[in-house]
Amino acid sequence: MQKPAHEYVSVKIDAPALCDHYAVRYITGVKIAPSPLWMQNRLMAAGVRPINNIVDVTNYIMMEYGQPLHAFDADKIAGGVIGVREATAGEILVTLDGQERKLEVGTLLIVDGEDKPIALAGVMGGLNSEVTEQTTNIVLESAKFSGSSVRITSRQLGLRSEASLRFEKEVDPNAVIPALNRAATLMMKYAEGCVHQGVVETVVQQPQERIIALSISKLNAFLGTDISSLETKTILSRLHLDCGDVSGNTIEVRVPTRRGDITRDVDLIEEVARLYGYDNIPTTVIEGPTTVGGYTKSQALRRNLRKLLVHGGWQEAMGYSFVKEGSSKLFPRLGTGEYEVKLAMPMSEERGVLRSSLLPGLTEIAAYNRNRKQDNLALFEIGNVFLSTEEKLTKQPQELSVLGLLLTGNRGEKRWNVPAEKVDFFDIKGALESVFNALGLSERISYEANKPTGFHPGRSASVYLTAPEGKLWIGTLGSFIRSYSTNWILRIRMQQNYCLNRSTVMREQL
C-alpha cells in the first residue's frame, strides 16, 4: 500500500499576504515520453509548443481550467519541503529559459527545505528543479498567488509567461484543487504515474462568494436607460450570476469566485451595459460647463519652432522611430541612457531598435536625396528619442523631445556672376541662434569647442543653457567626420555637411 503524500512532502507559506492557497500532489514512477497526439494537437492549436507528457498536461489543464500548474522533480527538492516566501537582497535564480535572474527584494519565491529558490512564484520554474527525461517522481503544484505580486515580478525581470498572464488577472481560488486533481489523473493515465493519497496544502484564506447590492435606479442613471428589474436579472443570469430581490428597486447579486473582477455595483452595471448592447443605449446631449480648447505648452512650442524654421527656408523631415542597431551610438546622446531599446519583433534588421538620436534618420534622408542628385538640403526634424539605463527593460525608457537640423551642399544656387558658396559651421550656428532668439534664450546660451563622437574635432561645439540649477548641456553642432559620411553613403565634402542635435525638453525646466 502506498504511503500518503504528506509523508513525502510538506508545504509552508511564509508570505500569507501574497499567497492564499498552496497545494501539491505527490506522484511516483512516472515515465517521461511524448504526450498523446490529441493533446499535442490541442496545445498547438492554442499556440503552445508540446514538450513531454508531464509538461503538456500542466499546460493543457491551464488552458482547460485557467489555472496554471507547475511540476517539480521531487528528487531535486531538498528535505521534501516546499515553501513560499519573499526574496531577500542578493538572491539569484536560473530560470527554465537558462537565464540568470537577479531577484529584487520582495519577489515571491518557491523554495525547498534548504531555503534555496526553485521557482519564481506564478511566473516560471527554476532550472534546478526542472523535469527531465530522467525524472521519475513528481511534485505537482497548484496555487493562488497575488496578481499584483506576479505582475511586479514579471515587470521587474522583464519576463512574461502564460502562467503570469493568468495570475496577473487573478485566477479562480475554487479551481486550485479541481485543476490539481484533474492533472494528477491525466499524469496517472498518460505517464503511468502512481498518485499518492491526499492533497498536501496550506490555506490562508477560504474563498468566499461576494454578494453585491445593485440599485436599478442607479444602473439606469449611469447608463441613461430604462431597464427594468426583471430585464436586469435576465441579463445577469446569462452570465450565471444568481440574483435575488431585496426591495422593488434593489437586487442582490451573488458573484462566484471565478469572477474576481466584479467587486462593486459599478462592475455589474458594466456587465449589464455590455450584454444589453451599447447600440441600444440612447444618445443623450452632453450637459455641463464647456471650456475653450487650446494647445499645451509643448504643442505650442513645437508649432512655433516649425513655423520659424519653415519661414527660414528649412524643410521638415519625418524619419522612422526605428533605426538599425548600433547606428545611434555614432553620435553623442542627450540623455543618461546608455542602452538602445530593442524591439521584440522588428520589421527588419534595418529597423531593430528605437532611435536614441535623430541624426541617423536625417543622414539616411540626406543619402536618399544625394543619390538622386539633390545635394542642397536644409532639413529639420522634431521628434522623440528613447534612452534606457537597462539592457533588458523592466521599466519604461526615458523619452525626450529633440530638434535635429541637417545642412548640406551649397548656400544658394550658382549664378552667372556669383559662384556657389558651400555651407559652413556658421550657417547652422546662425539658424540655431535665430531659434534661441525667438524663444528669448539668447542671453543664456553659450558655446564651447569640443570633440564629440561622430563630429569633426575642429568644426564642432557643445551648446549649454544657463539654468537655475546650473549649466545644462542641451546639444551639439558641427561637421560630420568622413568615416561616418562614408558609412552612410554620403558622398559629400566635409565642410558641406553640418548638423545639430538639440533637446527641447530642457525648456520645460525653465
Secondary structure, DSSP 8 states (H G I E B T S, - for coil): ----GGGT-EEEES-TTTEEEEEEEEEES-------HHHHHHHHHTT-----HHHHHHHHHHHHHS--EEEEEGGGSGGGEEEEEE--TT-EEEBTTS-EEE--TT-EEEE-TT--EEEETTTEEBGGG---TT---EEEEEEEE-HHHHHHHHHHHT---HHHHHHHT---GGGHHHHHHHHHHHHHHHS--EE-SS-EEEESS----EEEEEEHHHHHHHHT----HHHHHHHHHTTT-EEEEEETTEEEEEE-TT-TT--SHHHHHHHHHHHH-GGGS------S--------HHHHHHHHHHHHHHHTT-EE----SEE-TTGGGGS--SSS--B-EE-SS-SSGGG-EE-S-SHHHHHHHHHHHHTTT---EEEEEEEEEEEBS-SS-SS--EEEEEEEEEEESBSS---SSS---B--HHHHHHHHHHHHHHTT-GGGEEEEE---TTEEEEEEEEEEEEETTEEEEEEEEEEE-HHHHHHTT----GGG-EEEEEESGGGGG-
